[in-house]
Amino acid sequence: MTTDVSVDDTEQGGDPLRTNRRQFLGLAAAGATLAAAPLSSASAARTKTSARIVILGAGAAGTALANRLSQRFDGAKITIIDGRKQHLYQPGFTLIAAGLKSANYSVSTTGEWLPRNIEWIEEAAAEIDPEAKQVVTASGKAVPYDFLFVATGLRLDYGAIEGMSLDLIGKDGIGSVYAGPDYAAKTWEEMSRFTDKGGVALFSRPATEMKCAGAPLKYAFLTDDYAVQKGTRSKSKMIYAAQNKTFFSVPIVSEKVRMLFEERGIEPVYDHVMTRIDPGRKIATFKTPEGDKEIGYDFTNVIPPMRAPEVVMNSPLPWKEGIWVDQGWVEVDKHTLRHARYPDVFAVGDIAGVPKGKTAASVKWQVPVAVEQLAAQIEGKESTARYDGYTSCPLITRVGKAMLVEFDYNNNLTPSFPGIIAPLEELWISWLMKEIALKPTYNAMLRGRA
Ligand SMILES: Cc1cc2nc3c(=O)[nH]c(=O)nc-3n(C[C@H](O)[C@H](O)[C@H](O)COP(=O)(O)OP(=O)(O)OC[C@H]3O[C@@H](n4cnc5c(N)ncnc54)[C@H](O)[C@@H]3O)c2cc1C
């Protein structure tokens, strides 16, 4: 199919991405709803095209893409494929698991965020064929495309931990913040029971890439804080099992976490990867360089390995060599998010095979880049839009305190408010970013307005 093109001649000046980051966080700090953030694609040039654009996944990235693409292109036939009726605001899971929000805080409907002028196929994609340029849905419907955006997020591989299953969450000291809002609420009940009396709390993270790599740390800090508040800290031992020799991929942040753990008496063990859990004996087994090690617990927050959903894993799209072969992330250029072998395919969000960026804050920066790359491709031009790896983690250290850690591919800290919000200081304003401002900002992103 040909993609006929014409372009309005409206132009944007300056560095829209840099300016917009400040505005994004500035409005976030104020808790504003971003109803009319400047530099949205609605005010940018609209490209006329009859291209068929298919988006896989209607989570944070897919929904933001649907809105941005429909604002950016005039005449495109946009289809989004996702069988999930609920939209989950996942950054809220930590607050639910901290007893600060109820489970419904994170739940809305998929449909309410999607633009009216696109088609939503309410089923999962079962097959991606980038040679034939089509997707096949679970019911066998073939959906041809000219351009494909893969935004399926990732799969929580609980099955990779022997003995672990979702029905264990909320019983016998087992929590799992990642599993969903109801499981996060059950995790809170377990954490609350634990901090009422004390014992051994065990925290860990998987050895795979993961979304919001700060979340395991946040939950260790929150559990410690509750134990202190309830007066049971002296009766508690807290262990954090790191999957390698660090706590975070950015060295300076990792060192700061090490210092905070030391200050707070959270005992680290290194090179520990959970492989098994025995709920009856309350023992977790870890693979270590010295062989298997068992650690007993009274409370644990299980975080499973994370991989691409099967539909992506079984397609030709993942990296074929390198460290991610068993994880299935899509092989894209880390700056343009365009597939290395299929130039009509982009990957955005958690599924993108890039070295940083599995956060909603990264989605915010990835989506406009991918959309501008596509616009230039359709117009037969080169785009200068680049994703620099921007990732942001409001790293909660206590109820009411957080460090707003922002960084890029080069492990540079990239504070949006230099001199105002210090990235490695535990601040109330950074806590407010997470607790109050992040959700309206996220919602504005879904609408393509931030
Ligand atoms: C506990 C926790 C805390 C977090 N905290 C933060 C935070 O503080 N700040 C932050 O920025 N980020 C945070 N995140 C990360 C953030 O939520 C994710 O990075 C973000 O949601 C990624 O968006 P996505 O669209 O790639 O994936 P998702 O939002 O997960 O959406 C993926 C979508 O793809 C769909 N899908 C899957 N398979 C298929 C298929 N076969 N066919 C069609 N559709 C499919 C799913 O149904 C889903 O709707 C946190 C996440 C968790 C779990």
PDBQT file of the ligand as one rigid body, heavy atoms in Angstrom, charges set to zero:
ROOT
HETATM    1  C1  LIG A 501       5.102  -1.647  41.308  1.00  0.00    +0.000 C 
HETATM    2  C2  LIG A 501       5.392  -0.707  40.178  1.00  0.00    +0.000 A 
HETATM    3  C3  LIG A 501       5.809   0.590  40.459  1.00  0.00    +0.000 A 
HETATM    4  C4  LIG A 501       6.106   1.460  39.422  1.00  0.00    +0.000 A 
HETATM    5  N1  LIG A 501       6.478   2.743  39.732  1.00  0.00    +0.000 NA
HETATM    6  C5  LIG A 501       6.741   3.615  38.742  1.00  0.00    +0.000 A 
HETATM    7  C6  LIG A 501       7.070   4.975  39.038  1.00  0.00    +0.000 A 
HETATM    8  O1  LIG A 501       7.116   5.384  40.195  1.00  0.00    +0.000 OA
HETATM    9  N2  LIG A 501       7.340   5.815  38.010  1.00  0.00    +0.000 N 
HETATM   10  C7  LIG A 501       7.284   5.388  36.712  1.00  0.00    +0.000 A 
HETATM   11  O2  LIG A 501       7.521   6.203  35.811  1.00  0.00    +0.000 OA
HETATM   12  N3  LIG A 501       6.988   4.103  36.382  1.00  0.00    +0.000 NA
HETATM   13  C8  LIG A 501       6.694   3.208  37.373  1.00  0.00    +0.000 A 
HETATM   14  N4  LIG A 501       6.360   1.918  37.056  1.00  0.00    +0.000 N 
HETATM   15  C9  LIG A 501       6.548   1.409  35.676  1.00  0.00    +0.000 C 
HETATM   16  C10 LIG A 501       5.432   1.753  34.690  1.00  0.00    +0.000 C 
HETATM   17  O3  LIG A 501       4.170   1.445  35.223  1.00  0.00    +0.000 OA
HETATM   18  C11 LIG A 501       5.666   0.982  33.389  1.00  0.00    +0.000 C 
HETATM   19  O4  LIG A 501       6.991   1.231  32.947  1.00  0.00    +0.000 OA
HETATM   20  C12 LIG A 501       4.697   1.419  32.300  1.00  0.00    +0.000 C 
HETATM   21  O5  LIG A 501       3.381   1.055  32.661  1.00  0.00    +0.000 OA
HETATM   22  C13 LIG A 501       5.076   0.788  30.971  1.00  0.00    +0.000 C 
HETATM   23  O6  LIG A 501       4.095   1.024  30.007  1.00  0.00    +0.000 OA
HETATM   24  P1  LIG A 501       3.840  -0.036  28.830  1.00  0.00    +0.000 P 
HETATM   25  O7  LIG A 501       2.758   0.532  28.001  1.00  0.00    +0.000 OA
HETATM   26  O8  LIG A 501       5.120  -0.408  28.216  1.00  0.00    +0.000 OA
HETATM   27  O9  LIG A 501       3.298  -1.341  29.584  1.00  0.00    +0.000 OA
HETATM   28  P2  LIG A 501       1.899  -1.515  30.325  1.00  0.00    +0.000 P 
HETATM   29  O10 LIG A 501       1.437  -0.222  30.880  1.00  0.00    +0.000 OA
HETATM   30  O11 LIG A 501       2.115  -2.658  31.246  1.00  0.00    +0.000 OA
HETATM   31  O12 LIG A 501       0.877  -1.943  29.169  1.00  0.00    +0.000 OA
HETATM   32  C14 LIG A 501       1.066  -3.050  28.340  1.00  0.00    +0.000 C 
HETATM   33  C15 LIG A 501      -0.252  -3.383  27.659  1.00  0.00    +0.000 C 
HETATM   34  O13 LIG A 501      -0.004  -4.351  26.640  1.00  0.00    +0.000 OA
HETATM   35  C16 LIG A 501      -1.052  -5.302  26.679  1.00  0.00    +0.000 C 
HETATM   36  N5  LIG A 501      -0.630  -6.563  26.085  1.00  0.00    +0.000 N 
HETATM   37  C17 LIG A 501       0.194  -7.518  26.581  1.00  0.00    +0.000 A 
HETATM   38  N6  LIG A 501       0.269  -8.561  25.753  1.00  0.00    +0.000 NA
HETATM   39  C18 LIG A 501      -0.497  -8.260  24.677  1.00  0.00    +0.000 A 
HETATM   40  C19 LIG A 501      -0.830  -8.944  23.489  1.00  0.00    +0.000 A 
HETATM   41  N7  LIG A 501      -0.375 -10.181  23.234  1.00  0.00    +0.000 N 
HETATM   42  N8  LIG A 501      -1.662  -8.335  22.602  1.00  0.00    +0.000 NA
HETATM   43  C20 LIG A 501      -2.146  -7.098  22.848  1.00  0.00    +0.000 A 
HETATM   44  N9  LIG A 501      -1.877  -6.408  23.964  1.00  0.00    +0.000 NA
HETATM   45  C21 LIG A 501      -1.062  -6.981  24.878  1.00  0.00    +0.000 A 
HETATM   46  C22 LIG A 501      -1.422  -5.414  28.140  1.00  0.00    +0.000 C 
HETATM   47  O14 LIG A 501      -2.748  -5.939  28.290  1.00  0.00    +0.000 OA
HETATM   48  C23 LIG A 501      -1.296  -3.969  28.602  1.00  0.00    +0.000 C 
HETATM   49  O15 LIG A 501      -2.528  -3.280  28.493  1.00  0.00    +0.000 OA
HETATM   50  C24 LIG A 501       5.995   1.034  38.067  1.00  0.00    +0.000 A 
HETATM   51  C25 LIG A 501       5.538  -0.273  37.786  1.00  0.00    +0.000 A 
HETATM   52  C26 LIG A 501       5.238  -1.133  38.825  1.00  0.00    +0.000 A 
HETATM   53  C27 LIG A 501       4.714  -2.520  38.510  1.00  0.00    +0.000 C 
ENDROOT
TORSDOF 0
